[in-house]
Amino acid sequence: MRNVEVVAAVIFALAVLHTFSTKFFEHLANRHPRHAGLFHLLGEVEVVFGFWAAVLVVVVAFFQGPADAIAYAESRQYTEPLFVFVIMVVAASRPVLHAVRGFVASLARRLPVATLVAQVWLCLAVVPLIGSLITEPAAMTLAALMLAPLVFGAPLPERLKYLVLGVLFVNISVGGTLTSFAAPPVLMVAATWGWDSAFMAATFGWKAVIAVVINATLATVLLRPHLRAANVVSEATRQTIPFVVIVVHLAFLAGVVVTAHHPVVFLGLFLLFLGFTQAYAVYQSPLILREALLVAFFLAGLVVLGGMQRWWLQPLVSGLEPTALFFGALALTAITDNAALTYLGSLIEGISDSAKYMLVAGAVAGGGLTVIANAPNPAGVTLLKHGFADESIGAGGLLLGALAPTAVAAALFLLL
């Protein structure tokens, strides 16, 4: 068993390195058109963990037999990948996006700055905070789709795009901490440690609001000279969608959020949702089924690979003092899923209240550093990568873009 676990750790390390190399594979695709299809596939960040998870299953089959490999794969919990798939498709549907765009546009007109600047700020500040109600994956999907034409479709310097991406990822990660059910790393510990939404708002939420506002404001100030009114998506030119259709879509969204822990129920709602979109196709845009499936594939691969990392991660987490645990969680989140990290912490017996806080604070503060740090990040990458060179988001660029907003969030969680 230990041999398999060691090999699994090596495969996990290779998968992490692969996520930092996607730009390299895209360059290879351009230089070697004959094999461009293969290199483009290996350059898709959403494919990385699914690919290496398949390698792990083959390795387990080699060492322990096909039956054990299948049993291991079937023992994993895939509720989160399924939920992210469903919530992405529903949240990105045209009536939901129309409603949220209208809400953001209405608020933007009331702010004492240019409408376009206000819209960008609201997408980076208010929408991530709404994630505490509609869940982080839904907030990521909506924010990314609204920012795509405003920022990522504009001829901005690449470094600014990475900064905005880093701010978005960090703000989504910390913006879901006002409740106990919206952020995956909080959800992993809430029931075990008795953390309800009132506790989250009083302990984490107000600090998260300050961090989100600071990060969004700094990013918008830097973006302001580069924003152009031509990038505004005019709601007046869009076909009017009946109010009843919007309400039904929002009801489906709410139903999926409420039943997030019950895949049989939310998958049933999703099938009804697909039927409704067919019945009223005139008010729909193409659903993002492909993009959502790729994200679900990524997360499912992370679930399979992460299941065999407990043997080295848990002793590392349990052996740290609270302050060291904060920085340890902040760093480990960059190479592991922050929900997996806090779940391992919830298994530690006798962990102190201060250590609990530091673990979760570090995990959510570091949730924007890499594509694998927080479950909604792959959704953001999928929806926004077309605005970058080679239509690929480099892990190094994302890391650099996320450093400053991560430092802001970390300082507030640690010092306040």
Summary of the structure (lengths in Angstrom):
residues: 416
radius of gyration: 20.8
end to end distance: 44.3
largest distance: 65.6
contacts: 1521
relative contact order: 0.16
helix: 80%
strand: 0%
